[in-house]
Amino acid sequence: MTTDVEQLPAVRQVTSEIADLETFAADYRVATFAEYQAGSTDLQRVKSAQKRLEETRTSITGPMNAALKRVNDFFRAPTERLATIERTIKSQLVAFADEQERIRREEQRKADEAARRERERLEAQAREAERKAREKAEADRRAAEAAAAAGRAEEAAKLAARAAAAEEKAAAKVDDLAVRAATTVAPVVVRDPPKVAGVSTREVWKFEITDSAAIPREYLVVDEARIRKVVQALKGDAKIAGVRVYPERQIAAGAL
């Protein structure tokens, strides 16, 4: 396609003119008023060449762009309809997945709460067992001391042994209850939607601005368009902190 375009007469003519202008401008210098005046005419020649080049380009691309526009216009409506259908289906799939996640969190909360209550029950049971064992052992020790004081050494020895055995048995029970309490955890609740080939779900993190004044400077972007409007309106009188305002001379020319 490029080669075909290059061979068009209008294209060959304008590209030849550009080549001549390139050669002419290779050592271009403006050192006198006469050269400045002549340069103004030369600049107009360049503008004319630019105009012809653009006209040549649009004479080729115009019909192509018009055809492309017609095709795009034709397909735009059905494309938008399909996009609407896609959004509808996706919104329903997401809504279902969100609802399953809400149910999962609620079931997990209930399971965690049940596990917490069971741990507290076992811990309370362990404390009560320890209290009862301590009271019984203390009573047996006092009875043993009384028997020993009354000269009933054999009875005192039995009571002391019974107190020690009761304490040991109670300690084992308390340890068992403590282990059961510590290992009582809720099962992990899972309610993931079924996997479907060709369809995937991912989590996308988004944000919204809640207080623009609190945003750190490194996340801010300078509004250059607004600054440009102020500078163009006030020119040298524009005073903006952190901005240097200066003039730059430009030359404009029309085609011959």
Buried (B, 14 or more C-beta within 10 A) or exposed (E): EEEEBEEBEBBEEBBEBBEEBEEEEEEEEEEEEEEEEEBEEBBBBBBBBEBBBEEBBEEBEEEEEEEEEEEEEEEEEEEEEEEEEEEEEEEEBEEEBEEBEEEBEEBBEEBBEEBEEBBEBBBEBBEEBBEEBEEBBEEBBEBBEEBBEEEBEEBBEBBBEBBBEBBEEBEEBBEEBBEBBEEBEBEEBEBEEEEEEEEEEEEEEEEEEEEEEEEEEEEEEEEEEEBEEBBEEEEEEBEEEEEEBEEEEEEEBEEE
